[in-house]
């Protein structure tokens, strides 16, 4: 038992595969079991079935298999006392009795079953016996059948072979018949025009005829066939050459010809030649549409025609060619590509000519649609014939056209700008003739600004069509990147703003420096326009552009600040030039008035000279003009009663400063000394200095220029006593009216003082007029 | 070294001869009376330093007329011949009148120009719209009108200034009237070229490049200084816009013509270095034969730097408009400027630049 339990090994579990140790030594195991069983005298099943409990081999166990009544009785008699023996006996009797009754009951209970089982067994025995007989008979019958069958086969063998042979002959004969009938069939087919059928027949027969051509009869057939085939080929060629039929039919012809074994090379040439003929026809019709005199159909129609006629044809040709001559390999493909390239380039040339005619027109949407069609149509052959580079060429054309459009728009914008400037000029010129106020400068400025802005927006909108999603070429890299950033933003918008600044600046450099060429008001207006651009419009336009054309390109673009700086510089130059021009106008007036007058023999002044009034009037007019466009600006602080104060300061400075009682007027050195001392404490005046963007600064500039001119002119003349007094009166008058225009009224005092002092120096008999008289004259004037 | 810088101011109409002693930095002044009238223009004879010509105005019949005359300074007062102490109180000597350049009814004379390289015998004067060529004879005691020409055109044309070209055997004179500059041939007294509207406004002064033929500088009321090539007068060769008011004077340095001096009524004097259009565009040119290899290499280095036109210095010593500037005829590095308030300023070219030009 222990060995049996230990045998599978300590680690192995009941589920383990029994193959392990058992499979490797089943013999030995069985041997060991056998020896153990031998020792215990046990059968194998019982040894396994009863692992524990009372010793199964105990001969004294009543229920054991090895019970030995003699040993048991012996044991009982020896071991037990009488009483116990008696008990055992009764017990045993009782048990026997009980067993007997049990057995009886079982027998009774199962009697019927026993009976029927016995019957069944008996019946089965009978049946089996009968079946055995039947089987025997069957075996004998089968043997007989086999015998017969073998005999029949043997007798039929001969016939079967003959039938097979006959069937083969029949098939051969049918083929032969087909061959013999072939010429007539072919003829019939050719007559009927069923070329396809004919070619199929011919194809079927060709190999056989080829094989058996050494037999005279076959040869005859073959000859006939060849004749007919030749005729067929000829007819096919005829049809092919006539070319009237469309491309698909031609393709069919070529296919049949190929099937007839015509040389592919030659066919391919011919096919292409035919295709060329047809496509050239298309091109000619397109060219006719281009023609110089007849009103060309619009560009959309043109590209439609081109697309459906030429490009469609090219597609068909290419498709048919590739299907038919696929066997030709790369050489054939190359031929087709060259063919497509050549015709394509001619087509492109035509399209470009047509598009060039379109450059002048303003309608972008039509052009974009036409380009879209053009590009879209070329995608099919482009995909079919990648080697011909049609799609690339088409994209290139589209790009070129787009670039040209940008240039066109730039020109348009420039023209619009110049146009609006011309309008302004006219508006400025007109009211003067009519003698009444026309539209104000501010209004003109608003008009110009809005018209330029609307033109820019219109241009942007129409250029934007090129990048619309539904347009087939809008996702090309050029249109996604360079077109937006370099094209639209840089060359169109930035270019326009730059050219605008340049145009404006050119007014400053115009050779007519005398100011006759450009009306000063225009300069002023342009300067304000540029300033407005600097403050707001440029960044607005650029933001608008960047939004509309989501610029993805990383290439460097002009920053807003640079443009703004340019615009500001332009505005500054324009304004400075305006100051110069206006200053010059007034200076000329003053210069003429000083130079043409005979100051020595002039009479005692009775009133202010008319030219001074004119100067004040003009200055007021300029003040009004500038005030329309520019803000007031900052003045130096003044007391509330400026006019009075200035006057008193002015007259007293003249009275006590220049001609103070302690210095005689005839002591020029002293006066010089005084004026020098005074100058030491005053700042140097830059006459033609740059101006700031406000009214006061502009007016200050103009007045500075005018008064400096007056000063220099006075120094070149010699004055009589009354001449000096006239200058005194004039200067006082100017002082009365000019102080309010300038930023620093000290400046006016200084310059006018200088003028009077210079006049006094230039006077051999300097007797100044009484300030009160001067005042009276000025107030009267 | 001494400097001739006659100046006028005041009512007494004096000519001041100022000696500048460079070594001691001392200025001596000699006052000469000019009794004829107020002097508007003055020019010294190139041949005789005692002789000068003036244009002066005279009030006659309550009209101012400008005349021209040639004068001689008193012999003992000629510069360099005396070291008399400063004596302002002593009565000034008077100029000795040699001759009048007074044409009959020719109007006001604006300018007198001596023939630059001659023997002081030929003078051109500009009177209103006439250009007059005089021959001075008998040591300038007699002036005879050799030839004349007049401007013709609309309106009252008036010459403002003129300049005698030192080139072409001294046969050319340039004049300015209003905005135009004209060139004249003194042999035939005919116009050779005309720069219409050379400046936007009045042309104030002219000067010829002393070392480079055909080159002419002009300045005017448009605050600009322009340089012209008289062979092609359509466009100025160069334009300077440094001043902020009228430019009254422009002068080339006599020996280093890249140095250009301008004076303006913005009371500034500006010294410019116009290397690119000078006769020495690549620095001082020495004959190549004389150069050692080392020097040549240095010269090459120098010539590789592109010449830069630049403002060398702006002199702001004057408080009022500067009406005259000129270079010293003795020392090429010295110049003087005169302003309205009577201040005469003598300046030197900056030392660094001087050495740069010389070396």
Interface residues (C-beta under 8 A of the other chain):
Chain A: X511 X513 X514 X584 X598 X600 X601 X668 X669 X672 X675 X676 X679 X680 X684 X686 X687 X688 X689 X708 X712 X715 X718 X720 X758 X764
Chain B: X10 X11 X38 X57 X59 X62 X63 X64 X197 X200 X201 X222 X223 X244 X245 X246 X265 X266 X267 X316 X319 X320 X321 X340 X341 X342
